[in-house]
Amino acid sequence: VNKLELIEKEPLLKWYLELFKKVIAEGNKKILIVGYGFRDRHINQILADGVEKYELQTNVISTQSEVDFKRHFECGGHLYALPIWNGLRHYFHCTLEEFFSREDYLKTITSYFS
């Protein structure tokens, strides 16, 4: 099933996708990505375009090690791997619960988004 075709048929999802594109295209944005496996081509394309064209900076919280995360892109023939990787500013290898219990992580991300 093509997710983008399904989104195009659902007005609310279509609106969310367009809003996401619009905000990224405003430029110089920072995004905190949690729980996303980077398997949706239409989202990856927006992220990659954001990095390449609009100075998007990505930050990821994941239970996957940073090495495995990078390997996922490199070995999977991921079309948008390089731009997404180049936009990565912070990678937090932890659960969301661990993230919020680590003062050093919170300080990093709070000062980054301030």
N, C-alpha and C positions, 0 to 999 in steps of 0.2 A: 504494500500500500504506500503510495506517495503521500507523505505528510503534507507537503506544500499544496497538493491538490485538495486535500481535506481541509486545510486551513482556508484556502480560497473560497470554499463552499460555506464556511461558518463565519457569519459577519463579525461576531465578537473576537474570534481568533484572528481573523484577517485584520481587524482594527488594532489588536495587540501587536501583531507583527509589523504593521505599518508604523505604529508608534515607536517600537523598538528601533526600526531603521531610522526614523526621523531624529530621535534623540542621539543615536550614534553619529549621524551625519552633522549634528550641530558642532561637532569637533571638540577635541581636548577633553574627552570624558574618561572616567575611570569606572571599571566594573568589577564587582566581586562575584565570582562564579562559584556556586556551591551545589554539589550533587548533579552536575551535568557531565555526561560521558563523552561529549564531543562527537556524537554519531549522527547528528542531524545536519545534513549538508546545507540546508537553507540558513540555519543559524550560524554555522561555521563560516559561510560566505559573508554574512553580515559582520561577524567578528573580524574576519580577515580584512575585509574592505575598511572596517573601522580603524584597524591598525595601520594599514597602508595609506589610506586617504585622509583620515580624520583624527590621527594622533590618539586613538583609543589605547588605553593602558589596561591590561587585564591582570587580575589577581585571582588566584584559585585556592580554594580549600578542598582537599581531597584526601581520602584514606589511602590512595595509591601513592607509592613513593614517587619522588620527582623523576628518578631514573626510569621507572616503569611508565610514568606519564609521558615522558619524552619518547620512549621507545614505541608507545602506542601510536604516536603520530608518525614517526619515522618508518616503522615496519608495516604499518597498515596502508601505505600508499595514500595517505591522507592528503587530499588536494590542497587544503588550506593550512597544513601543518606549519610551514615556515613562518608565514605572517602571524599566525596565532602565537607561536612560540616566541617570535621577536617582540610581540606586544606584552609578554609576560613580565610583570614587575615584581610580584611576590608570589611564592608558592608555599602554602602551609600544609605540610603532610600531617594531617590529624583528622579526628572527627570534629563535628561542629561543637559538641560538648567540650572536647579538649581545647578547642580554639578559644572558647569563651572562659575557660578556666586558666588560661595561660596569660599572665599579665604582659609578658614581652610581646606576644602576638597582638594583643589588644592595643598596646601602645604603638606598635608598628602601623597597624591598619588605621587607627584613629588619627595619628599624625599625618599619615598619607592622604586620607580623605578630608582632612581639615583645610 
